[in-house]
Amino acid sequence: MSRRSDGSHHGIPEATVARLPIYLRALYALADRGIATVSSEELATAAGVNSAKLRKDLSHLGSYGTRGVGYDVDYLVYQVSRELGLTQDWPVVIVGAGNLGRALANYGGFASRGFRIAALLDCDPSVVGTVIARHKVASAADIEEVVTRFAVSIGVIATPAAAAQDVCDRLVAAGVTSILNFAPVVLSVPSGVDVRKVDLSIELQILAFHAQRRAIVGVTHLGESEWQDRQARRRNGDGEAAPPLGTQVVADGTAVEAQAVGT
C-alpha cells in the first residue's frame, strides 16, 4: 500500500515500478545459481508474472534482450537496480526500537540492496543508550538532529499507532520525503512525500479470507462426493433416493442447496 506525490517514476508506470523489486529478487536468485542468461519466459515464471507483461515492463528500462538468447542476468540486475536507485547509498533511520524495530535493525539484507541503517531511535529511557545491531539507540527527541547529521533519505516508523503521526510529521519537517510505515495507522503527509505502509495483520486477514473460502469449497466437494455415492447405491438398488446434484443433506436429513464458491 502506498501514497505517492505523482503518478509515475520518470515515465515508468507505477504498476511497473512495483514489480521491479520482484524481478530484481528473481534475478539475484538466478545470479546466485551461476546463471548468466535467462529467457523472458523463465524470468517471468520466477517472478510470478506472464512473459508479455515482463517484456513490456523491462522495455521501459530500455532492455529488450536478445532474440534466441534472452537477457544478460548481471546487466539486467544493474539496469533494474539503477532504475530503483539502488546503485547509491540510502541512509535509513528506524524510529521505534521495540521487537519490530530490533528485527529490522538486525536484518542483514538491507546493506546488500543499498540501504544503510544510519540510526535507531526510541523514546523509552530504558532503551535509549543500549546497543542494538551495533547501533547505540538514540533518543527520539533527537530526530531532527539525526536526520541532518546522517543525511537520512528514508524513515522507517516502527512505533505504536498513537505515536506514528507525530513521528511522521517530525521526519517530514526534518526533510525526509520517503517513509516506510509499520504502525497500524494511515499517515497524513503533504504532497511530495511518499509513504509505503506495511500492515502484517491486514495481510493475515486476507489470507484468512482465502483459507475460509477454500474450506467452504472443500465442504461443497464433500457433499458432491456423498451425492455420487448415493447415486451408485441407488443404481444398485440398495440405497435411498439421492437428492439432486447441487444439494447437501444437513444433520436432520433435510436437503439444502449447496453453492460452490470460487477462489
C-alpha positions as CSV (number, residue, x, y, z in Angstrom):
1,M,0.0,0.0,0.0
2,S,1.5,3.3,-0.9
3,R,0.8,7.0,-1.4
4,R,2.7,8.9,-4.0
5,S,3.0,12.5,-4.9
6,D,2.9,11.8,-8.6
7,G,1.6,9.1,-10.9
8,S,4.8,7.7,-12.4
9,H,8.5,7.4,-11.9
10,H,10.4,9.0,-14.8
11,G,7.6,8.0,-17.2
12,I,7.5,4.4,-15.9
13,P,4.0,3.2,-14.9
14,E,3.5,2.9,-11.1
15,A,2.5,-0.8,-11.6
16,T,5.8,-1.5,-13.3
17,V,7.8,0.2,-10.6
18,A,6.0,-2.1,-8.0
19,R,7.1,-5.2,-10.0
20,L,10.8,-4.2,-10.5
21,P,11.8,-5.3,-7.0
22,I,10.2,-8.7,-7.7
23,Y,12.2,-9.0,-10.9
24,L,15.4,-8.0,-9.0
25,R,14.8,-10.6,-6.4
26,A,14.4,-13.3,-9.0
27,L,17.5,-12.1,-10.9
28,Y,19.6,-12.2,-7.7
29,A,18.5,-15.8,-7.2
30,L,19.5,-16.7,-10.8
31,A,22.9,-15.0,-10.3
32,D,23.5,-16.9,-7.1
33,R,22.9,-20.1,-9.1
34,G,25.5,-19.0,-11.7
35,I,23.0,-18.5,-14.5
36,A,24.4,-16.0,-17.0
37,T,21.4,-15.5,-19.3
38,V,17.6,-16.0,-18.9
39,S,14.7,-16.0,-21.2
40,S,11.7,-13.8,-20.6
41,E,9.6,-16.9,-20.0
42,E,12.0,-18.3,-17.4
43,L,12.3,-14.9,-15.6
44,A,8.5,-14.4,-15.7
45,T,7.9,-17.7,-14.2
46,A,10.4,-17.0,-11.4
47,A,8.8,-13.6,-10.8
48,G,5.2,-15.0,-10.9
49,V,4.0,-12.8,-13.9
50,N,3.3,-13.6,-17.5
51,S,6.1,-13.1,-20.0
52,A,4.4,-10.4,-22.1
53,K,4.0,-8.2,-19.0
54,L,7.6,-8.8,-18.1
55,R,8.9,-7.8,-21.5
56,K,6.8,-4.7,-21.5
57,D,8.0,-3.7,-18.1
58,L,11.6,-4.2,-19.0
59,S,11.2,-2.3,-22.2
60,H,10.6,0.8,-20.0
61,L,14.2,0.4,-18.9
62,G,15.4,0.2,-22.4
63,S,16.1,-3.5,-22.0
64,Y,14.8,-5.8,-24.8
65,G,17.0,-8.8,-24.5
66,T,18.5,-10.7,-27.4
67,R,16.3,-12.9,-29.6
68,G,17.1,-16.5,-29.1
69,V,19.4,-15.8,-26.1
70,G,17.4,-13.8,-23.6
71,Y,18.6,-11.3,-21.0
72,D,22.0,-11.0,-19.6
73,V,21.4,-11.5,-15.9
74,D,24.2,-9.4,-14.5
75,Y,23.4,-6.5,-16.8
76,L,19.7,-6.7,-16.1
77,V,20.5,-6.6,-12.3
78,Y,22.3,-3.4,-12.9
79,Q,19.6,-1.9,-15.0
80,V,16.8,-2.6,-12.5
81,S,19.0,-1.6,-9.6
82,R,19.8,1.7,-11.3
83,E,16.2,2.4,-12.0
84,L,15.2,1.7,-8.4
85,G,18.1,3.9,-7.2
86,L,19.9,1.1,-5.6
87,T,23.3,1.9,-7.2
88,Q,23.7,4.6,-4.5
89,D,23.8,4.6,-0.7
90,W,20.5,5.3,1.1
91,P,20.8,6.2,4.8
92,V,17.8,5.0,6.8
93,V,16.6,5.9,10.3
94,I,14.4,3.5,12.2
95,V,12.2,5.1,14.8
96,G,11.0,2.6,17.4
97,A,13.3,0.1,19.0
98,G,10.7,-2.5,20.1
99,N,10.6,-6.0,18.8
100,L,9.9,-5.0,15.2
101,G,12.5,-2.2,15.2
102,R,15.1,-4.5,16.6
103,A,14.3,-7.2,14.0
104,L,14.6,-4.6,11.2
105,A,17.9,-3.2,12.6
106,N,19.3,-6.8,12.7
107,Y,18.2,-7.7,9.1
108,G,21.3,-8.2,7.0
109,G,19.6,-7.8,3.6
110,F,19.4,-4.1,3.7
111,A,23.1,-3.3,3.1
112,S,23.3,-5.6,0.1
113,R,20.5,-3.7,-1.5
114,G,21.9,-0.2,-1.0
115,F,20.2,0.7,2.3
116,R,22.4,1.6,5.3
117,I,20.8,1.8,8.8
118,A,22.2,5.1,9.9
119,A,20.5,5.3,13.3
120,L,17.9,3.6,15.6
121,L,15.8,5.8,17.9
122,D,13.3,5.3,20.7
123,C,11.6,7.3,23.4
124,D,11.9,4.8,26.2
125,P,14.7,5.9,28.6
126,S,15.5,2.3,29.5
127,V,16.2,1.6,25.8
128,V,18.0,4.8,24.8
129,G,21.7,4.2,25.1
130,T,21.6,0.5,24.7
131,V,23.3,-1.2,21.7
132,I,21.2,-3.0,19.1
133,A,22.8,-4.4,15.9
134,R,25.9,-2.4,16.6
135,H,23.9,0.8,16.8
136,K,23.6,2.8,20.0
137,V,19.9,3.7,20.4
138,A,19.4,7.5,20.3
139,S,16.6,9.4,21.8
140,A,13.5,10.0,19.6
141,A,13.7,13.6,20.8
142,D,16.8,14.0,18.5
143,I,15.0,13.0,15.3
144,E,15.8,16.3,13.6
145,E,19.4,16.3,14.5
146,V,19.9,12.7,13.4
147,V,18.2,13.3,10.1
148,T,20.5,16.2,9.4
149,R,23.7,14.6,10.7
150,F,23.3,11.4,8.6
151,A,21.6,13.0,5.6
152,V,18.7,10.5,6.1
153,S,16.7,9.8,3.0
154,I,14.2,7.2,4.3
155,G,12.5,7.0,7.6
156,V,11.1,3.8,9.0
157,I,8.3,4.1,11.6
158,A,8.0,1.1,13.9
159,T,6.2,2.8,16.8
160,P,2.8,2.2,18.3
161,A,0.0,3.7,16.3
162,A,-0.6,6.6,18.8
163,A,2.9,7.9,18.2
164,A,3.2,7.3,14.4
165,Q,1.7,10.5,13.1
166,D,3.8,12.8,15.3
167,V,7.0,10.9,14.3
168,C,6.0,11.2,10.7
169,D,5.4,14.9,11.0
170,R,8.8,15.4,12.5
171,L,10.6,13.3,9.9
172,V,8.9,15.2,7.1
173,A,9.7,18.6,8.8
174,A,13.3,17.5,9.0
175,G,13.4,16.8,5.3
176,V,12.6,13.1,4.9
177,T,10.5,12.5,1.9
178,S,10.2,8.7,1.9
179,I,8.6,6.8,4.8
180,L,8.1,3.1,5.4
181,N,5.3,2.8,8.0
182,F,4.8,-0.4,10.0
183,A,2.4,1.3,12.5
184,P,-1.3,0.2,12.1
185,V,-2.5,3.7,11.2
186,V,-2.9,5.7,8.0
187,L,-0.5,8.6,8.0
188,S,-1.3,12.1,6.6
189,V,1.6,13.5,4.6
190,P,2.0,16.6,2.4
191,S,2.4,16.5,-1.4
192,G,5.9,15.4,-2.3
193,V,6.2,12.7,0.4
194,D,6.0,9.0,-0.4
195,V,4.6,6.6,2.1
196,R,4.6,2.8,1.9
197,K,2.5,1.0,4.5
198,V,3.2,-2.5,5.8
199,D,0.4,-3.9,7.9
200,L,1.0,-7.6,8.7
201,S,-2.4,-8.0,10.4
202,I,-4.2,-7.0,7.2
203,E,-2.1,-9.5,5.2
204,L,-3.1,-12.2,7.6
205,Q,-6.7,-11.3,7.4
206,I,-6.6,-11.5,3.6
207,L,-5.0,-15.0,3.9
208,A,-7.7,-16.0,6.4
209,F,-10.4,-14.9,3.9
210,H,-8.9,-17.1,1.2
211,A,-8.4,-20.0,3.6
212,Q,-12.0,-19.8,4.6
213,R,-13.2,-19.8,1.0
214,R,-11.1,-22.9,0.3
215,A,-12.6,-24.6,3.4
216,I,-16.1,-23.8,2.1
217,V,-15.2,-25.3,-1.3
218,G,-13.9,-28.4,0.4
219,V,-17.3,-28.9,2.2
220,T,-19.1,-28.4,-1.0
221,H,-16.9,-31.0,-2.7
222,L,-17.6,-33.4,0.1
223,G,-21.3,-33.1,-0.5
224,E,-20.9,-33.8,-4.1
225,S,-18.9,-36.9,-3.3
226,E,-21.6,-38.1,-1.0
227,W,-24.2,-37.4,-3.7
228,Q,-22.3,-39.6,-6.1
229,D,-22.0,-42.4,-3.6
230,R,-25.8,-42.3,-3.0
231,Q,-26.4,-42.4,-6.8
232,A,-24.3,-45.5,-7.0
233,R,-26.2,-47.2,-4.2
234,R,-29.5,-46.2,-5.9
235,R,-28.3,-47.8,-9.2
236,N,-27.5,-50.9,-7.2
237,G,-30.9,-50.8,-5.6
238,D,-29.6,-50.7,-2.0
239,G,-30.0,-47.1,-1.1
240,E,-32.4,-44.3,-0.7
241,A,-33.2,-41.9,-3.5
242,A,-30.4,-39.3,-3.7
243,P,-31.2,-35.6,-3.7
244,P,-30.5,-33.6,-6.9
245,L,-26.9,-32.6,-7.7
246,G,-26.0,-29.3,-6.0
247,T,-27.7,-30.1,-2.7
248,Q,-26.4,-31.2,0.6
249,V,-28.0,-33.1,3.5
250,V,-27.8,-31.4,6.9
251,A,-27.8,-33.2,10.2
252,D,-31.6,-33.7,10.4
253,G,-31.7,-35.2,6.9
254,T,-33.1,-32.1,5.1
255,A,-31.7,-31.5,1.7
256,V,-30.5,-27.9,1.1
257,E,-28.9,-26.2,-1.9
258,A,-25.1,-26.0,-1.7
259,Q,-23.4,-23.4,-3.9
260,A,-19.8,-23.8,-4.9
261,V,-17.6,-20.9,-4.0
262,G,-14.9,-19.9,-6.4
263,T,-11.5,-18.7,-5.4
